[in-house]
């Protein structure tokens, strides 16, 4: 994949191997002779791009060990990661003939107890993107809870944090908003606001699972299959692993890096570039004075990024914002990824938009706060407080989280 601006030469001379490869190479005994329920999607592949589904179903190592793949589950966006709507139906996997049970209806769901009656172990293989608001993290937690309820062990096959594991920043989700409860048909869980962590958490999916188990006092029989050769300083394009779109609007690493800055505005009347080739790398609206907002943002001298006024036209956007309309917008250009701080960037954008468009900007609550993480942060920014000062006040809590999270690190 094309590297981000600011990529510096590293001394990483070994290729990263994801959890599925490690499982098959030297930990196959954990699933030997067992009936496996696999929670995965298009991101569940090995270093050669081979699906975890196929490897557990027909790879000679799995067959010799007597692995029996009996259930498939897929999160938001479906098994192939192309659906951009709620209410996903079950699918059929052509290679295995198994039904792929949808875990995304009105909201993210857990594997149903009724579908786990003939299962000996739940295996989870999903790609995180390093941001608290990612629903696949909710799927991991809910799968762990399902395993705890049914007395079924859970294996999480680990994958890289695309943004590296070296940075933690942003508002910690207000504990009054966080909801890690087991999802029910009538519940209000959403899968993207499950734990009080910073917007950019700096952990892998396996490390998050370990954190959930300990800090939520879960009785899940959890095993994390770690990667081989991953280091915390690594960005995804340094792993030699294939980039598979984790969602329809996550085409590359640049989008993944800027996503934390713009994801709160999904709960607003601002387009975040869905329906364009650069989703989450731009924002716009028909009422936007793009030159004024871009100038305000440039004046803040935010590190690692530049702003440019432009026009763009969303084509069949999944959020239905301004479809087919040419609208004024602001483009975010990464010039040094190591210095970009997405949480500060998002705070600055909210501050600038409200300063120029206090009457036109509409935020949907509590959706905006669930993504940004804190009503107090939002209120301070729309009240005109300096974005850097607002984020600086969060640092002690972020440092405390990072210190606690080190207990669950699997990599240096």
LUMKEMAR-292092 format. One line per 2 residues: number of its first residue (from 1); their letters; for each residue x, y, z of N, C-alpha, C. Coordinates in steps of 0.1 Angstrom, whole numbers, plus 5000, padded with zeros to 4 digits. Layout:
N
NUM	A	X/Y/Z/X/Y/Z/X/Y/Z  ...
# end
This chain:
412
1	XX	5008/4988/5000/5000/5000/5000/5009/5012/5000  5003/5024/4995/5011/5036/4994/5013/5042/5008
3	XX	5026/5045/5011/5029/5050/5025/5023/5064/5027  5021/5067/5040/5016/5081/5043/5028/5090/5043
5	XX	5026/5103/5040/5036/5113/5042/5042/5113/5056  5055/5115/5057/5061/5115/5070/5066/5102/5074
7	XX	5065/5091/5065/5070/5078/5069/5085/5079/5069  5091/5074/5080/5106/5074/5081/5111/5060/5081
9	XX	5124/5058/5076/5129/5045/5075/5130/5038/5089  5127/5026/5089/5127/5018/5102/5137/5006/5101
11	XX	5140/5001/5112/5149/4989/5112/5141/4976/5114  5128/4976/5108/5120/4964/5109/5124/4955/5098
13	XX	5130/4944/5100/5135/4935/5090/5128/4922/5089  5118/4920/5097/5110/4908/5097/5095/4911/5094
15	XX	5089/4902/5086/5076/4904/5082/5066/4900/5093  5056/4908/5095/5046/4905/5105/5037/4894/5101
17	XX	5034/4885/5110/5025/4874/5108/5013/4875/5117  5001/4876/5112/4989/4878/5120/4985/4866/5129
19	XX	4976/4867/5138/4972/4857/5147/4968/4844/5140  4961/4845/5129/4957/4832/5122/4968/4824/5118
21	XX	4979/4830/5113/4991/4823/5109/4998/4816/5121  4999/4824/5132/5005/4818/5145/4996/4807/5150
23	XX	4983/4808/5149/4974/4797/5154/4977/4784/5146  4977/4785/5133/4979/4773/5125/4993/4768/5126
25	XX	5003/4776/5128/5017/4772/5128/5021/4765/5141  5016/4771/5153/5021/4765/5165/5011/4764/5177
27	XX	4998/4768/5174/4988/4768/5185/4976/4761/5181  4977/4752/5171/4965/4746/5165/4958/4737/5176
29	XX	4966/4732/5186/4960/4724/5196/4948/4731/5203  4948/4744/5203/4937/4751/5210/4924/4749/5204
31	XX	4924/4745/5191/4911/4743/5184/4910/4729/5179  4920/4720/5182/4920/4707/5177/4908/4699/5181
33	XX	4901/4692/5171/4890/4684/5174/4877/4692/5179  4877/4705/5177/4867/4713/5183/4858/4719/5172
35	XX	4845/4721/5176/4836/4728/5167/4837/4743/5169  4840/4750/5158/4844/4764/5159/4834/4773/5153
37	XX	4830/4783/5161/4823/4795/5156/4832/4806/5153  4833/4811/5141/4842/4821/5137/4835/4834/5134
39	XX	4840/4845/5141/4835/4858/5140/4845/4866/5131  4842/4869/5119/4851/4875/5110/4844/4882/5099
41	XX	4852/4888/5090/4847/4894/5078/4859/4894/5067  4858/4903/5058/4869/4904/5047/4883/4907/5053
43	XX	4884/4913/5065/4897/4916/5070/4904/4904/5076  4897/4893/5078/4903/4881/5084/4910/4874/5073
45	XX	4923/4878/5071/4931/4871/5061/4945/4869/5067  4953/4860/5061/4967/4859/5065/4976/4867/5057
47	XX	4989/4866/5058/4998/4875/5052/4998/4873/5036  4992/4862/5032/4991/4860/5017/4978/4863/5012
49	XX	4969/4869/5020/4956/4873/5016/4946/4862/5016  4949/4850/5022/4940/4839/5023/4930/4841/5035
51	XX	4917/4838/5032/4907/4840/5043/4909/4831/5054  4907/4836/5066/4907/4828/5078/4896/4817/5077
53	XX	4885/4821/5071/4874/4811/5069/4879/4799/5062  4886/4801/5051/4891/4790/5043/4902/4782/5050
55	XX	4910/4789/5057/4921/4783/5064/4916/4773/5075  4906/4778/5082/4901/4769/5093/4892/4758/5087
57	XX	4886/4760/5075/4877/4751/5069/4885/4740/5062  4896/4743/5055/4902/4733/5046/4917/4733/5045
59	XX	4924/4741/5053/4938/4741/5053/4943/4727/5059  4953/4721/5053/4957/4708/5058/4960/4707/5073
61	XX	4966/4718/5078/4969/4719/5093/4957/4718/5101  4946/4725/5097/4934/4725/5104/4927/4711/5103
63	XX	4928/4705/5091/4921/4693/5088/4928/4681/5096  4941/4682/5096/4948/4671/5104/4945/4672/5119
65	XX	4942/4684/5124/4939/4686/5138/4924/4684/5141  4916/4681/5131/4902/4678/5133/4894/4690/5136
67	XX	4898/4702/5131/4890/4714/5133/4877/4713/5125  4866/4717/5131/4853/4716/5125/4847/4730/5125
69	XX	4847/4737/5114/4841/4751/5113/4826/4749/5111  4818/4753/5122/4804/4750/5121/4795/4763/5121
71	XX	4801/4774/5125/4793/4787/5125/4801/4798/5120  4795/4807/5112/4801/4820/5108/4793/4832/5113
73	XX	4799/4842/5117/4793/4854/5121/4800/4866/5115  4793/4877/5111/4799/4888/5105/4794/4901/5112
75	XX	4802/4911/5113/4798/4924/5120/4792/4934/5110  4792/4946/5114/4787/4957/5106/4794/4956/5092
77	XX	4787/4959/5082/4792/4959/5068/4792/4945/5062  4789/4935/5069/4787/4922/5064/4800/4914/5062
79	XX	4799/4902/5056/4810/4893/5054/4820/4898/5045  4816/4906/5035/4825/4911/5025/4829/4926/5027
81	XX	4823/4932/5037/4826/4946/5041/4821/4956/5031  4811/4953/5023/4807/4963/5013/4793/4969/5016
83	XX	4786/4964/5026/4773/4969/5029/4774/4981/5038  4767/4992/5035/4768/5004/5042/4754/5009/5047
85	XX	4748/5000/5054/4734/5002/5059/4731/4993/5071  4721/4997/5079/4717/4988/5090/4708/4977/5085
87	XX	4704/4968/5093/4695/4957/5090/4701/4947/5080  4713/4943/5082/4719/4933/5073/4714/4919/5075
89	XX	4710/4913/5065/4705/4899/5065/4716/4889/5066  4713/4877/5070/4722/4866/5070/4726/4863/5055
91	XX	4739/4858/5053/4744/4855/5040/4748/4841/5039  4752/4837/5027/4757/4823/5026/4771/4824/5021
93	XX	4780/4817/5027/4794/4816/5023/4795/4806/5012  4799/4810/5000/4799/4800/4989/4810/4789/4991
95	XX	4821/4793/4996/4832/4783/4997/4828/4771/5007  4823/4775/5019/4820/4765/5029/4806/4761/5029
97	XX	4797/4768/5023/4783/4765/5023/4776/4769/5036  4783/4775/5045/4778/4779/5058/4770/4792/5057
99	XX	4760/4793/5066/4753/4806/5068/4762/4815/5075  4763/4828/5070/4770/4838/5078/4759/4846/5085
101	XX	4759/4845/5098/4749/4851/5106/4753/4866/5109  4744/4875/5106/4746/4889/5107/4746/4893/5122
103	XX	4756/4901/5126/4756/4907/5139/4753/4922/5139  4747/4926/5128/4743/4940/5127/4729/4942/5121
105	XX	4720/4945/5130/4706/4948/5126/4704/4963/5128  4696/4967/5137/4695/4981/5140/4708/4986/5147
107	XX	4715/4977/5153/4727/4980/5160/4736/4968/5161  4748/4969/5166/4757/4958/5168/4751/4948/5178
109	XX	4751/4935/5174/4746/4924/5183/4756/4915/5187  4753/4906/5196/4762/4895/5200/4757/4882/5193
111	XX	4766/4872/5192/4762/4859/5187/4751/4854/5197  4740/4850/5191/4729/4845/5199/4732/4832/5206
113	XX	4727/4830/5218/4729/4818/5226/4724/4806/5218  4713/4808/5211/4707/4796/5203/4716/4791/5192
115	XX	4725/4800/5187/4734/4796/5176/4747/4791/5182  4749/4790/5195/4761/4786/5200/4760/4772/5208
117	XX	4748/4766/5206/4746/4753/5213/4755/4742/5209  4759/4742/5196/4768/4731/5191/4782/4736/5189
119	XX	4786/4746/5197/4800/4752/5195/4809/4749/5207  4821/4746/5204/4831/4743/5215/4840/4755/5217
121	XX	4842/4764/5208/4851/4775/5209/4847/4786/5199  4848/4799/5204/4845/4810/5195/4858/4816/5192
123	XX	4861/4818/5179/4873/4824/5174/4869/4837/5167  4876/4848/5171/4874/4861/5166/4886/4866/5158
125	XX	4884/4871/5145/4894/4876/5137/4889/4888/5130  4891/4900/5135/4886/4912/5130/4897/4923/5130
127	XX	4898/4932/5121/4907/4943/5120/4902/4955/5127  4909/4960/5137/4906/4972/5144/4913/4983/5136
129	XX	4909/4996/5138/4916/5007/5132/4922/5017/5142  4922/5013/5155/4929/5021/5165/4921/5032/5171
131	XX	4908/5032/5168/4899/5043/5173/4887/5037/5181  4884/5044/5192/4874/5039/5201/4861/5036/5195
133	XX	4857/5044/5184/4843/5044/5179/4841/5032/5169  4850/5023/5168/4849/5012/5158/4840/5001/5163
135	XX	4829/4997/5156/4820/4987/5161/4826/4973/5162  4836/4970/5155/4842/4957/5156/4847/4955/5170
137	XX	4851/4965/5177/4856/4964/5191/4844/4959/5199  4832/4965/5197/4820/4960/5204/4817/4946/5201
139	XX	4819/4941/5189/4817/4927/5185/4826/4918/5193  4839/4922/5195/4848/4914/5203/4843/4913/5218
141	XX	4839/4925/5223/4834/4924/5237/4822/4916/5238  4812/4917/5229/4800/4910/5229/4802/4895/5227
143	XX	4812/4891/5219/4816/4877/5217/4822/4871/5230  4830/4879/5237/4835/4875/5250/4824/4873/5260
145	XX	4814/4882/5260/4803/4880/5269/4794/4868/5265  4793/4865/5252/4785/4853/5248/4793/4841/5253
147	XX	4806/4841/5251/4814/4829/5256/4813/4827/5271  4813/4838/5278/4811/4837/5293/4798/4832/5297
149	XX	4787/4836/5290/4773/4832/5293/4772/4817/5290  4778/4812/5279/4776/4798/5275/4788/4789/5280
151	XX	4798/4795/5287/4809/4787/5292/4818/4782/5280  4818/4790/5270/4826/4786/5258/4839/4795/5257
153	XX	4851/4788/5256/4863/4796/5255/4863/4805/5242  4870/4816/5243/4871/4826/5232/4886/4828/5228
155	XX	4889/4827/5216/4902/4829/5210/4901/4842/5202  4910/4852/5205/4911/4864/5196/4924/4863/5188
157	XX	4923/4863/5175/4934/4862/5167/4939/4877/5164  4950/4880/5169/4954/4895/5169/4959/4900/5156
159	XX	4957/4913/5154/4961/4920/5142/4967/4934/5146  4974/4940/5137/4980/4953/5140/4970/4964/5143
161	XX	4975/4973/5152/4968/4986/5152/4974/4994/5140  4965/4998/5130/4971/5004/5118/4978/5017/5121
163	XX	4974/5024/5132/4980/5037/5135/4992/5036/5145  4997/5024/5146/5008/5020/5155/5002/5019/5170
165	XX	5010/5014/5178/5006/5013/5192/5014/5023/5201  5019/5034/5195/5028/5043/5202/5021/5056/5206
167	XX	5009/5058/5203/5002/5071/5206/4988/5068/5212  4985/5076/5222/4972/5075/5229/4968/5090/5231
169	XX	4955/5093/5226/4951/5107/5228/4936/5108/5227  4931/5120/5230/4917/5123/5228/4909/5121/5241
171	XX	4897/5126/5240/4888/5125/5252/4885/5110/5255  4886/5107/5268/4882/5094/5272/4866/5094/5273
173	XX	4860/5083/5268/4846/5083/5267/4840/5084/5281  4832/5093/5283/4825/5096/5296/4819/5083/5301
175	XX	4822/5079/5313/4817/5066/5319/4801/5066/5319  4795/5078/5319/4781/5079/5319/4775/5075/5305
177	XX	4784/5076/5295/4780/5073/5281/4784/5059/5277  4795/5054/5283/4799/5040/5280/4789/5030/5284
179	XX	4787/5020/5275/4778/5009/5279/4783/4996/5274  4790/4988/5283/4795/4975/5279/4785/4964/5281
181	XX	4773/4967/5284/4763/4956/5287/4761/4947/5276  4757/4935/5279/4754/4925/5269/4742/4930/5261
183	XX	4743/4930/5247/4732/4936/5239/4720/4927/5239  4708/4933/5240/4695/4926/5239/4687/4932/5227
185	XX	4676/4925/5224/4668/4930/5213/4662/4943/5216  4660/4946/5228/4653/4959/5232/4663/4969/5238
187	XX	4676/4965/5239/4685/4974/5245/4689/4986/5237  4697/4995/5243/4701/5007/5236/4716/5007/5233
189	XX	4723/4995/5233/4737/4994/5230/4740/4997/5216  4752/5002/5213/4755/5006/5199/4768/5000/5194
191	XX	4776/4994/5202/4788/4987/5197/4800/4996/5195  4798/5009/5195/4809/5018/5193/4812/5027/5205
193	XX	4805/5025/5216/4807/5033/5228/4806/5024/5240  4815/5014/5241/4814/5003/5251/4823/5005/5263
195	XX	4834/5013/5261/4844/5013/5272/4850/5027/5273  4853/5031/5285/4858/5045/5288/4873/5045/5284
197	XX	4876/5046/5271/4890/5047/5266/4891/5059/5258  4904/5064/5256/4906/5075/5247/4902/5073/5233
199	XX	4900/5084/5225/4896/5083/5211/4906/5074/5203  4919/5077/5205/4929/5069/5199/4936/5061/5211
201	XX	4933/5048/5211/4936/5040/5223/4950/5034/5223  4956/5032/5212/4970/5027/5211/4972/5012/5214
203	XX	4961/5005/5213/4961/4990/5216/4957/4982/5203  4961/4969/5204/4956/4960/5194/4943/4954/5198
205	XX	4936/4947/5189/4923/4941/5193/4925/4931/5204  4936/4923/5204/4939/4913/5214/4942/4920/5228
207	XX	4949/4931/5227/4952/4938/5240/4939/4944/5245  4930/4949/5237/4917/4954/5242/4909/4943/5248
209	XX	4909/4931/5242/4902/4920/5248/4907/4917/5262  4920/4917/5264/4926/4915/5277/4922/4926/5287
211	XX	4922/4938/5282/4918/4949/5291/4903/4948/5295  4895/4944/5285/4880/4942/5289/4879/4931/5299
213	XX	4886/4920/5297/4884/4909/5306/4888/4913/5321  4899/4920/5322/4904/4924/5335/4895/4935/5341
215	XX	4894/4946/5334/4888/4958/5340/4872/4957/5341  4866/4949/5333/4852/4946/5334/4849/4934/5342
217	XX	4860/4928/5347/4858/4916/5356/4850/4905/5350  4854/4902/5338/4847/4891/5330/4853/4878/5333
219	XX	4844/4868/5333/4849/4854/5336/4851/4846/5323  4853/4853/5312/4855/4846/5299/4868/4839/5299
221	XX	4868/4826/5294/4881/4819/5292/4887/4824/5279  4895/4835/5281/4900/4842/5269/4915/4838/5266
223	XX	4918/4835/5254/4931/4834/5249/4933/4843/5237  4944/4851/5237/4948/4859/5226/4959/4853/5219
225	XX	4958/4850/5206/4969/4845/5198/4976/4857/5192  4988/4860/5197/4995/4872/5193/5001/4871/5179
227	XX	5004/4883/5174/5011/4883/5161/5025/4880/5163  5032/4877/5152/5047/4875/5153/5053/4887/5146
229	XX	5063/4893/5152/5072/4903/5147/5066/4917/5147  5054/4919/5153/5049/4933/5153/5055/4941/5165
231	XX	5058/4954/5162/5063/4963/5172/5054/4975/5174  5054/4981/5185/5044/4992/5188/5046/5004/5179
233	XX	5058/5006/5174/5061/5017/5166/5056/5015/5151  5052/5003/5148/5048/5000/5134/5035/5006/5130
235	XX	5035/5013/5118/5022/5016/5112/5019/5005/5102  5007/5004/5097/5003/4993/5090/5011/4990/5077
237	XX	5015/5001/5071/5023/5000/5058/5037/4995/5061  5041/4993/5073/5054/4987/5077/5053/4973/5080
239	XX	5041/4967/5079/5039/4953/5084/5041/4943/5073  5040/4947/5060/5040/4938/5048/5028/4930/5047
241	XX	5017/4933/5055/5004/4927/5054/4996/4934/5044  4987/4926/5037/4978/4933/5027/4967/4942/5034
243	XX	4966/4954/5029/4955/4963/5034/4942/4958/5028  4932/4954/5036/4919/4951/5032/4910/4961/5038
245	XX	4902/4967/5029/4893/4978/5035/4885/4972/5047  4886/4978/5059/4878/4973/5070/4864/4977/5069
247	XX	4861/4987/5061/4847/4991/5058/4847/4998/5045  4835/5001/5039/4834/5007/5026/4841/5021/5025
249	XX	4841/5028/5037/4846/5041/5037/4860/5042/5044  4867/5031/5043/4881/5031/5049/4891/5026/5038
251	XX	4893/5033/5027/4900/5028/5016/4915/5027/5019  4921/5035/5028/4935/5035/5030/4939/5040/5044
253	XX	4952/5040/5046/4957/5043/5059/4955/5058/5062  4955/5067/5052/4953/5081/5054/4939/5083/5060
255	XX	4929/5076/5055/4916/5077/5060/4915/5072/5075  4922/5061/5077/4922/5056/5091/4928/5066/5101
257	XX	4939/5073/5097/4945/5082/5105/4936/5094/5108  4929/5099/5098/4921/5111/5100/4907/5108/5105
259	XX	4903/5095/5104/4889/5091/5108/4886/5096/5122  4895/5095/5132/4891/5099/5146/4887/5114/5147
261	XX	4893/5122/5138/4891/5136/5138/4877/5139/5133  4872/5132/5123/4859/5136/5117/4848/5127/5120
263	XX	4850/5115/5127/4839/5106/5130/4828/5113/5138  4831/5122/5148/4820/5128/5155/4810/5135/5146
265	XX	4815/5140/5135/4806/5148/5126/4796/5140/5118  4797/5126/5119/4787/5118/5114/4774/5121/5121
267	XX	4774/5126/5133/4762/5130/5140/4761/5146/5139  4760/5150/5127/4759/5165/5124/4753/5167/5110
269	XX	4751/5179/5106/4747/5182/5093/4759/5186/5084  4770/5180/5087/4783/5182/5079/4786/5169/5072
271	XX	4789/5169/5059/4794/5157/5052/4809/5155/5056  4812/5142/5059/4826/5139/5061/4833/5132/5049
273	XX	4827/5134/5038/4833/5129/5025/4828/5115/5021  4818/5110/5028/4813/5097/5023/4807/5099/5009
275	XX	4809/5089/5001/4805/5090/4987/4815/5097/4978  4828/5099/4983/4839/5104/4975/4851/5094/4976
277	XX	4861/5097/4969/4873/5089/4970/4882/5091/4982  4878/5102/4989/4886/5105/5001/4877/5107/5013
279	XX	4870/5097/5017/4861/5098/5029/4870/5100/5041  4865/5109/5050/4871/5112/5063/4885/5120/5061
281	XX	4887/5124/5048/4898/5133/5046/4894/5147/5042  4881/5149/5043/4875/5162/5039/4862/5164/5046
283	XX	4857/5176/5047/4844/5178/5053/4838/5190/5045  4824/5191/5045/4818/5202/5038/4803/5202/5040
285	XX	4797/5213/5035/4782/5215/5037/4778/5226/5027  4766/5227/5023/4762/5238/5013/4764/5252/5019
287	XX	4763/5253/5032/4764/5266/5039/4778/5270/5043  4788/5261/5040/4801/5263/5046/4809/5274/5038
289	XX	4815/5283/5046/4824/5293/5041/4838/5286/5042  4841/5278/5032/4853/5270/5032/4866/5278/5034
291	XX	4867/5289/5027/4880/5297/5028/4882/5302/5042  4871/5307/5048/4872/5312/5062/4876/5301/5072
293	XX	4869/5289/5071/4872/5278/5080/4886/5273/5078  4890/5271/5066/4904/5267/5063/4914/5276/5068
295	XX	4912/5289/5067/4921/5299/5072/4922/5299/5087  4911/5297/5094/4911/5296/5108/4919/5284/5113
297	XX	4917/5273/5106/4924/5261/5110/4939/5262/5107  4943/5268/5096/4957/5270/5093/4963/5279/5104
299	XX	4956/5289/5108/4962/5298/5118/4965/5292/5132  4959/5280/5134/4961/5273/5146/4975/5265/5146
301	XX	4981/5264/5134/4994/5257/5133/4993/5243/5138  4983/5236/5135/4982/5222/5139/4993/5214/5133
303	XX	4999/5205/5140/5011/5198/5135/5007/5186/5125  5015/5185/5115/5014/5173/5106/5004/5174/5095
305	XX	4996/5185/5095/4985/5186/5085/4983/5200/5080  4978/5201/5068/4974/5213/5062/4959/5213/5058
307	XX	4954/5225/5055/4939/5226/5051/4938/5234/5038  4929/5229/5029/4928/5235/5016/4913/5236/5013
309	XX	4908/5247/5010/4894/5249/5006/4892/5242/4992  4880/5236/4990/4878/5228/4978/4863/5227/4976
311	XX	4858/5221/4965/4844/5217/4964/4845/5202/4961  4834/5195/4966/4833/5180/4962/4819/5177/4961
313	XX	4816/5165/4955/4803/5161/4952/4801/5147/4957  4794/5144/4969/4791/5131/4973/4783/5123/4963
315	XX	4787/5111/4960/4780/5102/4951/4774/5090/4958  4761/5090/4960/4754/5079/4967/4761/5077/4981
317	XX	4762/5087/4989/4769/5085/5002/4760/5077/5011  4767/5069/5019/4759/5060/5029/4752/5068/5039
319	XX	4756/5080/5042/4749/5089/5052/4738/5097/5046  4737/5097/5033/4726/5104/5025/4728/5119/5027
321	XX	4740/5124/5029/4742/5138/5030/4746/5144/5017  4738/5153/5011/4741/5161/5000/4744/5153/4987
323	XX	4737/5142/4986/4740/5133/4974/4738/5141/4961  4749/5140/4953/4748/5146/4939/4750/5161/4939
325	XX	4752/5167/4950/4754/5182/4951/4768/5186/4952  4773/5195/4944/4786/5201/4946/4785/5211/4958
327	XX	4793/5208/4968/4793/5216/4980/4807/5221/4983  4808/5233/4990/4821/5237/4994/4826/5229/5006
329	XX	4839/5227/5006/4845/5218/5017/4859/5222/5020  4865/5215/5029/4879/5217/5034/4885/5203/5033
331	XX	4897/5203/5026/4905/5191/5025/4916/5190/5035  4917/5179/5042/4928/5177/5052/4940/5170/5045
333	XX	4951/5176/5045/4963/5170/5038/4974/5166/5048  4977/5154/5049/4987/5149/5059/5001/5152/5053
335	XX	5009/5159/5060/5023/5162/5056/5033/5155/5065  5029/5150/5077/5038/5143/5085/5030/5135/5095
337	XX	5028/5122/5092/5018/5114/5100/5023/5112/5114  5036/5112/5117/5041/5111/5131/5036/5122/5139
339	XX	5033/5134/5134/5030/5146/5141/5015/5149/5141  5007/5142/5133/4993/5144/5133/4987/5139/5146
341	XX	4978/5147/5152/4971/5144/5165/4956/5145/5161  4950/5134/5157/4936/5134/5152/4926/5140/5162
343	XX	4928/5137/5175/4918/5143/5185/4919/5158/5185  4931/5163/5185/4932/5178/5185/4927/5184/5172
345	XX	4929/5177/5161/4924/5181/5148/4909/5182/5149  4902/5171/5154/4888/5171/5155/4882/5182/5163
347	XX	4889/5185/5175/4885/5195/5184/4886/5209/5177  4897/5211/5169/4899/5224/5162/4888/5226/5151
349	XX	4884/5215/5145/4874/5216/5134/4861/5220/5140  4857/5214/5151/4844/5218/5158/4845/5233/5162
351	XX	4856/5237/5168/4858/5251/5172/4856/5260/5160  4863/5257/5149/4863/5266/5138/4849/5266/5131
353	XX	4843/5255/5130/4829/5254/5124/4819/5262/5132  4820/5261/5145/4810/5268/5153/4813/5283/5153
355	XX	4826/5287/5153/4830/5301/5153/4825/5308/5140  4825/5301/5129/4821/5307/5116/4806/5305/5113
357	XX	4801/5294/5118/4787/5290/5115/4779/5286/5127  4779/5294/5137/4771/5290/5149/4757/5288/5146
359	XX	4751/5295/5137/4737/5293/5134/4734/5281/5124  4744/5278/5116/4741/5267/5105/4745/5253/5110
361	XX	4756/5252/5118/4760/5239/5123/4750/5233/5133  4746/5221/5130/4737/5214/5138/4743/5200/5142
363	XX	4744/5198/5155/4750/5186/5161/4738/5177/5166  4739/5164/5163/4729/5155/5168/4734/5149/5181
365	XX	4726/5151/5192/4730/5146/5205/4720/5134/5209  4726/5124/5216/4739/5123/5221/4749/5117/5212
367	XX	4745/5115/5199/4754/5108/5189/4768/5115/5188  4768/5128/5188/4781/5135/5187/4790/5132/5199
369	XX	4784/5133/5211/4791/5131/5223/4796/5117/5224  4788/5107/5220/4792/5093/5220/4805/5091/5212
371	XX	4806/5098/5201/4818/5097/5193/4830/5105/5198  4827/5118/5201/4838/5126/5206/4842/5121/5220
373	XX	4832/5117/5228/4835/5111/5241/4831/5119/5253  4828/5132/5251/4825/5140/5263/4816/5152/5259
375	XX	4805/5153/5266/4797/5165/5264/4804/5178/5269  4812/5176/5280/4819/5188/5285/4829/5193/5275
377	XX	4836/5184/5268/4845/5188/5257/4838/5196/5246  4827/5190/5242/4819/5197/5231/4815/5210/5236
379	XX	4809/5211/5248/4804/5224/5253/4815/5235/5254  4827/5230/5258/4838/5240/5259/4842/5245/5245
381	XX	4842/5236/5235/4847/5240/5222/4837/5249/5215  4824/5246/5216/4814/5255/5210/4812/5268/5218
383	XX	4817/5268/5230/4817/5280/5238/4829/5289/5235  4837/5284/5226/4848/5293/5222/4861/5290/5228
385	XX	4862/5280/5237/4875/5278/5244/4886/5273/5234  4898/5277/5237/4909/5273/5228/4910/5258/5227
387	XX	4910/5252/5215/4910/5237/5213/4922/5231/5220  4934/5237/5219/4946/5231/5226/4944/5231/5241
389	XX	4939/5241/5247/4937/5242/5261/4927/5231/5266  4917/5229/5258/4906/5219/5261/4913/5205/5261
391	XX	4921/5202/5251/4927/5189/5250/4938/5187/5260  4945/5198/5263/4955/5197/5274/4950/5193/5287
393	XX	4938/5198/5290/4931/5194/5303/4928/5179/5304  4928/5172/5293/4925/5158/5292/4937/5149/5295
395	XX	4949/5155/5294/4961/5147/5294/4963/5139/5306  4960/5144/5318/4962/5135/5330/4954/5122/5329
397	XX	4942/5123/5325/4933/5111/5324/4939/5101/5313  4943/5107/5302/4949/5099/5291/4961/5092/5295
399	XX	4970/5099/5302/4982/5093/5308/4979/5082/5317  4969/5084/5326/4965/5073/5335/4960/5061/5328
401	XX	4952/5063/5317/4947/5052/5309/4959/5044/5303  4968/5052/5297/4979/5046/5290/4988/5037/5300
403	XX	4990/5043/5312/4998/5036/5322/4991/5023/5326  4978/5023/5328/4970/5011/5332/4970/5001/5320
405	XX	4969/5006/5308/4969/4997/5296/4981/4989/5294  4992/4994/5299/5005/4987/5297/5005/4973/5303
407	XX	4996/4971/5313/4995/4957/5319/4991/4947/5308  4984/4952/5298/4978/4943/5288/4986/4942/5275
409	XX	4997/4950/5274/5005/4950/5262/5011/4936/5259  5011/4932/5247/5017/4919/5242/5029/4922/5234
411	XX	5032/4934/5231/5043/4937/5222/5051/4949/5227  5064/4950/5224/5072/4961/5228/5072/4972/5218
# end
